[in-house]
Amino acid sequence: GEGAPAGNYGYTSSGYSVYEEENDRLTESLRTKVSAIKSLSIEIGTEVKNQNKMLSEMENDFDSTGGLLGATMGRLRTLSRGSQTKLLCYMMLFSLFVFFVIYWVIKLR
């Protein structure tokens, strides 16, 4: 228009500058929210990597424990098959004795 300065192209008189200011404000708000979501997703990614590393370590520990338990069970099977059944009976009796001693100590408390 003729009444508006030449640089504004009539935006001030038609209300476009109000919309631009609102858009700028909303854009800045959106930029802040996107930045917060980005940092949150980076933190989640870091946490997931740490959890995966810990799960992998636990899996390795369980595998080694399973191997140890398997070897122990194999030795017990060998013990029970061989002529050392007397030794196995002594081990069982000793285990029962220890169990009853522990039970008795707990019962006296």
DSSP file with accessible surface (Angstrom, degrees, kcal/mol):
  #  RESIDUE AA STRUCTURE BP1 BP2  ACC     N-H-->O    O-->H-N    N-H-->O    O-->H-N    TCO  KAPPA ALPHA  PHI   PSI    X-CA   Y-CA   Z-CA
    1    1 A G              0   0   89      0, 0.0     9,-0.1     0, 0.0     8,-0.1   0.000 360.0 360.0 360.0 171.6    0.0    0.0    0.0
    2    2 A E        +     0   0  203      1,-0.2     4,-0.1     8,-0.0     8,-0.0   0.836 360.0  52.0 -80.2 -30.9    0.7    3.6   -0.3
    3    3 A G  S    S+     0   0   86      2,-0.1    -1,-0.2     7,-0.0     3,-0.1   0.722  96.2  81.7 -80.8 -18.0    0.6    4.4    3.4
    4    4 A A  S    S-     0   0   21      1,-0.1     5,-0.1     2,-0.1     0, 0.0  -0.562  92.5 -98.0 -88.3 149.4    3.1    1.6    4.4
    5    5 A P    >>> -     0   0   85      0, 0.0     3,-0.8     0, 0.0     5,-0.6  -0.293  33.3-117.2 -61.5 153.5    6.8    2.0    4.1
    6    6 A A  G >45S+     0   0   93      1,-0.2     3,-0.5     2,-0.2    -2,-0.1   0.814 109.3  58.8 -66.4 -28.4    8.3    0.5    1.0
    7    7 A G  G 345S+     0   0   60      1,-0.2    -1,-0.2     2,-0.1    -3,-0.0   0.758 102.2  52.3 -75.0 -24.2   10.4   -2.1    2.9
    8    8 A N  G X45S-     0   0   69     -3,-0.8     3,-2.2     2,-0.0    -1,-0.2   0.611  91.7-141.8 -89.4 -11.2    7.5   -3.8    4.7
    9    9 A Y  T <<5 -     0   0  183     -4,-0.6    -3,-0.1    -3,-0.5    -2,-0.1   0.818  68.0 -61.4  53.8  28.4    5.5   -4.4    1.5
   10   10 A G  T 3><S+     0   0    7     -5,-0.6     4,-1.5    -9,-0.1    -1,-0.3   0.642 102.7 130.2  80.6  10.7    2.4   -3.6    3.5
   11   11 A Y  H <>>S+     0   0   95     -3,-2.2     5,-1.4     1,-0.2     4,-1.1   0.894  70.2  53.8 -65.1 -37.5    2.8   -6.5    6.0
   12   12 A T  H >45S+     0   0   84      1,-0.2     3,-0.5     2,-0.2    -1,-0.2   0.932 111.0  44.3 -65.5 -42.1    2.3   -4.2    9.0
   13   13 A S  H 345S+     0   0   94      1,-0.2    -1,-0.2     2,-0.1    -2,-0.2   0.813 116.4  46.7 -74.2 -26.7   -1.0   -2.8    7.8
   14   14 A S  H 3<5S-     0   0   68     -4,-1.5    -1,-0.2     1,-0.0    -2,-0.2   0.522 112.1-113.3 -94.1  -6.1   -2.3   -6.2    6.8
   15   15 A G  T <X5S+     0   0   23     -4,-1.1     4,-1.3    -3,-0.5     3,-0.4   0.517  78.8 125.1  92.1   4.0   -1.3   -8.1   10.0
   16   16 A Y  H  >< +     0   0  132     -5,-1.4     4,-2.4    -6,-0.2     5,-0.2   0.846  67.7  61.2 -66.4 -31.8    1.3  -10.4    8.4
   17   17 A S  H  > S+     0   0   32     -6,-0.9     4,-2.4     1,-0.2    -1,-0.2   0.874 100.7  54.2 -65.5 -32.5    4.0   -9.2   10.8
   18   18 A V  H  > S+     0   0   89     -3,-0.4     4,-2.3    -7,-0.3    -1,-0.2   0.933 109.9  47.2 -64.7 -41.5    1.9  -10.6   13.7
   19   19 A Y  H  X S+     0   0  152     -4,-1.3     4,-2.7     1,-0.2    -2,-0.2   0.884 110.9  51.7 -67.7 -38.0    1.8  -14.0   12.0
   20   20 A E  H  X S+     0   0   93     -4,-2.4     4,-2.7     2,-0.2    -1,-0.2   0.916 109.9  48.6 -64.2 -42.7    5.5  -13.9   11.3
   21   21 A E  H  X S+     0   0  130     -4,-2.4     4,-2.5     2,-0.2    -2,-0.2   0.914 112.4  48.8 -62.9 -42.4    6.2  -13.1   15.0
   22   22 A E  H  X S+     0   0   79     -4,-2.3     4,-2.8     2,-0.2    -2,-0.2   0.922 112.1  49.0 -63.2 -42.7    3.9  -16.0   16.0
   23   23 A N  H  X S+     0   0   95     -4,-2.7     4,-2.8     2,-0.2    -2,-0.2   0.902 110.9  50.3 -63.5 -41.9    5.6  -18.3   13.6
   24   24 A D  H  X S+     0   0  108     -4,-2.7     4,-2.4     2,-0.2    -2,-0.2   0.919 112.0  47.7 -62.1 -42.0    9.1  -17.3   14.9
   25   25 A R  H  X S+     0   0  140     -4,-2.5     4,-2.3     2,-0.2    -2,-0.2   0.937 114.5  45.4 -65.2 -45.4    8.0  -17.9   18.4
   26   26 A L  H  X S+     0   0   82     -4,-2.8     4,-2.7     2,-0.2    -2,-0.2   0.886 111.7  53.2 -65.7 -38.0    6.5  -21.3   17.5
   27   27 A T  H  X S+     0   0   67     -4,-2.8     4,-2.7    -5,-0.2    -1,-0.2   0.919 109.9  47.6 -62.3 -44.0    9.6  -22.2   15.5
   28   28 A E  H  X S+     0   0   96     -4,-2.4     4,-2.3     2,-0.2    -2,-0.2   0.911 112.1  49.8 -64.2 -40.3   11.8  -21.4   18.5
   29   29 A S  H  X S+     0   0   45     -4,-2.3     4,-2.3     2,-0.2    -2,-0.2   0.925 112.4  47.5 -62.8 -44.0    9.6  -23.5   20.8
   30   30 A L  H  X S+     0   0  108     -4,-2.7     4,-2.8     2,-0.2     5,-0.2   0.908 109.7  53.3 -64.1 -40.4    9.7  -26.4   18.3
   31   31 A R  H  X S+     0   0  143     -4,-2.7     4,-2.3     1,-0.2    -2,-0.2   0.914 109.3  49.2 -60.9 -41.8   13.5  -26.0   18.0
   32   32 A T  H  X S+     0   0   83     -4,-2.3     4,-2.2     2,-0.2    -1,-0.2   0.929 112.5  47.3 -64.0 -43.0   13.8  -26.3   21.8
   33   33 A K  H  X S+     0   0  128     -4,-2.3     4,-2.6     2,-0.2    -2,-0.2   0.908 111.6  50.1 -66.9 -40.5   11.6  -29.3   22.0
   34   34 A V  H  X S+     0   0   84     -4,-2.8     4,-2.6     1,-0.2    -1,-0.2   0.911 110.2  51.2 -64.3 -39.8   13.4  -31.1   19.2
   35   35 A S  H  X S+     0   0   74     -4,-2.3     4,-2.4    -5,-0.2    -1,-0.2   0.916 110.4  48.7 -63.3 -41.6   16.7  -30.3   20.9
   36   36 A A  H  X S+     0   0   55     -4,-2.2     4,-2.4     2,-0.2    -2,-0.2   0.921 112.4  48.2 -65.0 -41.5   15.4  -31.8   24.2
   37   37 A I  H  X S+     0   0  114     -4,-2.6     4,-2.8     2,-0.2    -2,-0.2   0.903 110.4  52.7 -66.2 -38.0   14.1  -34.9   22.3
   38   38 A K  H  X S+     0   0  135     -4,-2.6     4,-2.2     2,-0.2    -2,-0.2   0.947 111.1  45.1 -62.6 -47.4   17.5  -35.3   20.6
   39   39 A S  H  X S+     0   0   56     -4,-2.4     4,-2.2     1,-0.2    -1,-0.2   0.902 113.4  51.2 -65.5 -36.4   19.5  -35.2   23.8
   40   40 A L  H  X S+     0   0   99     -4,-2.4     4,-2.5     1,-0.2    -2,-0.2   0.921 109.6  49.3 -65.5 -41.9   17.0  -37.6   25.4
   41   41 A S  H  X S+     0   0   64     -4,-2.8     4,-2.4     2,-0.2    -1,-0.2   0.870 109.6  52.4 -67.6 -33.4   17.3  -40.0   22.5
   42   42 A I  H  X S+     0   0   98     -4,-2.2     4,-2.4     2,-0.2    -1,-0.2   0.930 110.3  48.1 -65.5 -42.5   21.2  -39.8   22.7
   43   43 A E  H  X S+     0   0  126     -4,-2.2     4,-2.4     1,-0.2    -2,-0.2   0.905 111.1  50.6 -64.1 -39.9   21.0  -40.6   26.5
   44   44 A I  H  X S+     0   0   96     -4,-2.5     4,-2.7     2,-0.2    -1,-0.2   0.923 109.8  51.1 -63.3 -42.9   18.6  -43.6   25.8
   45   45 A G  H  X S+     0   0   30     -4,-2.4     4,-2.3     1,-0.2    -2,-0.2   0.914 110.3  48.8 -60.7 -42.2   21.0  -44.9   23.1
   46   46 A T  H  X S+     0   0   72     -4,-2.4     4,-2.3     2,-0.2    -1,-0.2   0.922 112.0  48.8 -63.6 -43.3   23.9  -44.7   25.6
   47   47 A E  H  X S+     0   0   99     -4,-2.4     4,-2.7     1,-0.2    -2,-0.2   0.904 109.7  51.8 -63.5 -40.9   21.9  -46.5   28.2
   48   48 A V  H  X S+     0   0   72     -4,-2.7     4,-2.7     2,-0.2    -1,-0.2   0.922 109.2  50.4 -62.6 -41.8   20.9  -49.2   25.7
   49   49 A K  H  X S+     0   0  153     -4,-2.3     4,-2.2     1,-0.2    -2,-0.2   0.926 111.8  47.7 -62.1 -42.8   24.6  -49.7   24.8
   50   50 A N  H  X S+     0   0   90     -4,-2.3     4,-2.4     1,-0.2    -2,-0.2   0.910 112.7  48.5 -64.0 -42.9   25.5  -50.0   28.5
   51   51 A Q  H  X S+     0   0   78     -4,-2.7     4,-2.7     2,-0.2    -2,-0.2   0.904 110.9  50.6 -64.6 -40.8   22.7  -52.5   29.1
   52   52 A N  H  X S+     0   0   96     -4,-2.7     4,-2.3     2,-0.2    -1,-0.2   0.897 110.4  50.1 -63.7 -39.2   23.6  -54.6   26.1
   53   53 A K  H  X S+     0   0  133     -4,-2.2     4,-2.3    -5,-0.2    -2,-0.2   0.931 111.9  47.6 -63.5 -43.7   27.3  -54.7   27.3
   54   54 A M  H  X S+     0   0   88     -4,-2.4     4,-2.5     1,-0.2    -2,-0.2   0.908 111.4  50.6 -65.5 -40.2   26.2  -55.8   30.8
   55   55 A L  H  X S+     0   0   99     -4,-2.7     4,-2.5     2,-0.2    -1,-0.2   0.894 109.2  51.6 -63.9 -38.7   23.8  -58.4   29.3
   56   56 A S  H  X S+     0   0   58     -4,-2.3     4,-2.3     2,-0.2    -2,-0.2   0.918 110.4  48.2 -63.7 -42.7   26.7  -59.8   27.2
   57   57 A E  H  X S+     0   0   96     -4,-2.3     4,-2.4     1,-0.2    -2,-0.2   0.906 111.6  50.0 -64.0 -40.6   28.9  -60.0   30.2
   58   58 A M  H  X S+     0   0   85     -4,-2.5     4,-2.8     2,-0.2    -2,-0.2   0.902 108.5  52.9 -64.5 -39.3   26.2  -61.8   32.2
   59   59 A E  H  X S+     0   0  116     -4,-2.5     4,-2.5     1,-0.2    -2,-0.2   0.926 109.6  48.5 -61.7 -43.0   25.7  -64.2   29.3
   60   60 A N  H  X S+     0   0   93     -4,-2.3     4,-2.4     2,-0.2    -1,-0.2   0.907 111.8  49.8 -63.2 -41.1   29.4  -65.0   29.3
   61   61 A D  H  X S+     0   0   99     -4,-2.4     4,-2.5     1,-0.2    -2,-0.2   0.917 111.6  48.0 -63.2 -43.1   29.3  -65.5   33.1
   62   62 A F  H  X S+     0   0  137     -4,-2.8     4,-2.8     1,-0.2    -2,-0.2   0.886 110.4  52.4 -65.8 -37.5   26.3  -67.8   32.8
   63   63 A D  H  X S+     0   0  102     -4,-2.5     4,-2.3     2,-0.2    -2,-0.2   0.932 111.5  45.4 -62.6 -44.7   28.0  -69.8   30.1
   64   64 A S  H  X S+     0   0   76     -4,-2.4     4,-2.3     2,-0.2    -2,-0.2   0.900 114.0  49.3 -67.4 -37.2   31.1  -70.3   32.1
   65   65 A T  H  X S+     0   0   80     -4,-2.5     4,-2.8     2,-0.2    -2,-0.2   0.911 110.0  51.4 -65.8 -40.7   29.0  -71.3   35.2
   66   66 A G  H  X S+     0   0   43     -4,-2.8     4,-2.6     2,-0.2    -2,-0.2   0.900 110.0  49.7 -61.9 -39.9   27.0  -73.7   33.1
   67   67 A G  H  X S+     0   0   48     -4,-2.3     4,-2.4     2,-0.2    -2,-0.2   0.914 111.7  48.0 -64.5 -41.7   30.3  -75.3   31.9
   68   68 A L  H  X S+     0   0  117     -4,-2.3     4,-2.4     2,-0.2    -2,-0.2   0.925 112.9  48.0 -64.6 -42.8   31.5  -75.6   35.4
   69   69 A L  H  X S+     0   0  108     -4,-2.8     4,-2.6     1,-0.2    -2,-0.2   0.906 110.9  51.7 -65.3 -40.0   28.3  -77.1   36.6
   70   70 A G  H  X S+     0   0   44     -4,-2.6     4,-2.2     1,-0.2    -1,-0.2   0.908 110.1  48.8 -62.5 -41.9   28.3  -79.5   33.6
   71   71 A A  H  X S+     0   0   45     -4,-2.4     4,-2.2     2,-0.2    -2,-0.2   0.909 111.4  49.9 -64.8 -40.5   31.8  -80.6   34.5
   72   72 A T  H  X S+     0   0   58     -4,-2.4     4,-2.3     2,-0.2    -2,-0.2   0.919 110.4  49.4 -64.3 -42.0   30.9  -81.1   38.1
   73   73 A M  H  X S+     0   0   85     -4,-2.6     4,-2.4     1,-0.2    -1,-0.2   0.891 109.1  53.3 -65.4 -37.0   27.8  -83.2   37.2
   74   74 A G  H  X S+     0   0   23     -4,-2.2     4,-2.4     1,-0.2    -1,-0.2   0.916 108.7  49.1 -62.8 -40.7   30.0  -85.3   34.8
   75   75 A R  H  X S+     0   0  164     -4,-2.2     4,-2.6     1,-0.2    -1,-0.2   0.899 110.5  50.7 -65.3 -39.9   32.4  -86.0   37.7
   76   76 A L  H  X S+     0   0   63     -4,-2.3     4,-2.5     2,-0.2    -2,-0.2   0.896 109.7  50.2 -64.7 -39.1   29.5  -87.0   40.0
   77   77 A R  H  X S+     0   0  128     -4,-2.4     4,-2.0     2,-0.2    -2,-0.2   0.919 111.5  48.6 -63.7 -41.4   28.2  -89.3   37.3
   78   78 A T  H  X S+     0   0   92     -4,-2.4     4,-2.0     1,-0.2     6,-0.2   0.910 111.5  50.5 -63.0 -41.1   31.6  -90.9   37.0
   79   79 A L  H  < S+     0   0   29     -4,-2.6     5,-0.4     1,-0.2    -2,-0.2   0.910 111.6  47.1 -62.6 -41.8   31.8  -91.2   40.8
   80   80 A S  H  < S+     0   0   54     -4,-2.5    -1,-0.2     1,-0.2    -2,-0.2   0.827 113.8  47.6 -73.9 -29.0   28.4  -92.9   40.9
   81   81 A R  H  < S+     0   0  183     -4,-2.0    -1,-0.2    -5,-0.2    -2,-0.2   0.833 104.5  70.6 -78.5 -32.3   29.2  -95.3   38.1
   82   82 A G  S  < S-     0   0   36     -4,-2.0     3,-0.5    -5,-0.2    -3,-0.0   0.103 103.8 -88.4 -77.9-170.2   32.6  -96.4   39.4
   83   83 A S  S    S+     0   0  120      1,-0.2     3,-0.5     2,-0.1     4,-0.1   0.345 107.7  89.1 -82.6   8.9   33.6  -98.5   42.4
   84   84 A Q     >  +     0   0  106     -5,-0.4     4,-1.8    -6,-0.2    -1,-0.2  -0.004  43.4 119.0 -97.6  31.7   33.6  -95.3   44.5
   85   85 A T  H  > S+     0   0   75     -3,-0.5     4,-2.4     1,-0.2    -1,-0.2   0.824  71.5  60.9 -65.9 -28.2   30.0  -95.5   45.5
   86   86 A K  H  > S+     0   0  144     -3,-0.5     4,-2.3     2,-0.2    -1,-0.2   0.922 103.4  49.5 -62.9 -42.5   31.1  -95.8   49.1
   87   87 A L  H  > S+     0   0   87     -3,-0.2     4,-2.3     1,-0.2    -2,-0.2   0.902 109.4  52.0 -63.3 -39.8   32.7  -92.4   48.8
   88   88 A L  H  X S+     0   0   42     -4,-1.8     4,-2.3     2,-0.2    -1,-0.2   0.914 108.5  50.8 -63.8 -40.7   29.5  -91.0   47.3
   89   89 A C  H  X S+     0   0   76     -4,-2.4     4,-2.7     1,-0.2    -2,-0.2   0.912 109.5  50.8 -63.2 -40.9   27.5  -92.4   50.2
   90   90 A Y  H  X S+     0   0  141     -4,-2.3     4,-2.6     1,-0.2    -1,-0.2   0.905 109.3  51.0 -63.1 -39.9   30.0  -90.8   52.7
   91   91 A M  H  X S+     0   0   79     -4,-2.3     4,-2.4     2,-0.2    -2,-0.2   0.911 111.1  48.1 -64.1 -41.1   29.6  -87.5   50.9
   92   92 A M  H  X S+     0   0  119     -4,-2.3     4,-2.4     2,-0.2    -2,-0.2   0.926 112.4  48.4 -64.9 -45.0   25.8  -87.7   51.1
   93   93 A L  H  X S+     0   0  109     -4,-2.7     4,-2.5     2,-0.2    -2,-0.2   0.911 111.5  50.2 -63.2 -39.9   25.9  -88.6   54.8
   94   94 A F  H  X S+     0   0  135     -4,-2.6     4,-2.7     1,-0.2     5,-0.2   0.917 109.6  51.3 -63.9 -41.2   28.3  -85.7   55.5
   95   95 A S  H  X S+     0   0   71     -4,-2.4     4,-2.5     1,-0.2    -2,-0.2   0.915 110.7  48.1 -61.8 -44.4   26.0  -83.3   53.6
   96   96 A L  H  X S+     0   0   93     -4,-2.4     4,-2.6     2,-0.2    -1,-0.2   0.909 110.9  51.7 -62.2 -41.3   23.0  -84.5   55.7
   97   97 A F  H  X S+     0   0  132     -4,-2.5     4,-2.4     2,-0.2    -2,-0.2   0.939 110.7  47.1 -61.1 -46.6   25.0  -84.0   58.8
   98   98 A V  H  X S+     0   0   55     -4,-2.7     4,-2.6     1,-0.2     5,-0.2   0.917 111.1  52.8 -62.2 -41.7   26.0  -80.5   57.9
   99   99 A F  H  X S+     0   0  121     -4,-2.5     4,-2.7     1,-0.2    -2,-0.2   0.939 110.7  46.3 -58.8 -47.0   22.4  -79.7   57.0
  100  100 A F  H  X S+     0   0  121     -4,-2.6     4,-2.7     2,-0.2    -1,-0.2   0.881 111.3  52.1 -67.7 -34.6   21.2  -80.9   60.4
  101  101 A V  H  X S+     0   0   59     -4,-2.4     4,-2.6     2,-0.2    -1,-0.2   0.943 112.1  45.5 -64.9 -45.4   23.9  -79.0   62.2
  102  102 A I  H  X S+     0   0   92     -4,-2.6     4,-2.5     2,-0.2     5,-0.2   0.928 113.3  50.3 -63.5 -42.4   22.9  -75.8   60.4
  103  103 A Y  H  X S+     0   0  124     -4,-2.7     4,-2.4    -5,-0.2    -2,-0.2   0.925 111.3  48.9 -60.7 -43.3   19.3  -76.5   61.1
  104  104 A W  H  X S+     0   0  157     -4,-2.7     4,-1.7     2,-0.2    -2,-0.2   0.907 110.8  49.8 -65.1 -41.7   20.0  -77.1   64.8
  105  105 A V  H  X S+     0   0   67     -4,-2.6     4,-0.8     1,-0.2    -1,-0.2   0.919 113.2  46.3 -64.0 -41.9   22.0  -73.9   65.1
  106  106 A I  H >< S+     0   0  110     -4,-2.5     3,-0.7     1,-0.2    -2,-0.2   0.899 109.9  54.4 -67.2 -38.0   19.3  -71.8   63.4
  107  107 A K  H 3< S+     0   0  143     -4,-2.4    -1,-0.2     1,-0.2    -2,-0.2   0.852 103.6  56.3 -65.6 -32.3   16.6  -73.5   65.6
  108  108 A L  H 3<        0   0  114     -4,-1.7    -1,-0.2    -5,-0.2    -2,-0.2   0.710 360.0 360.0 -75.4 -17.8   18.5  -72.5   68.8
  109  109 A R    <<        0   0  244     -4,-0.8    -3,-0.1    -3,-0.7    -4,-0.0  -0.042 360.0 360.0 -68.4 360.0   18.5  -68.8   68.0
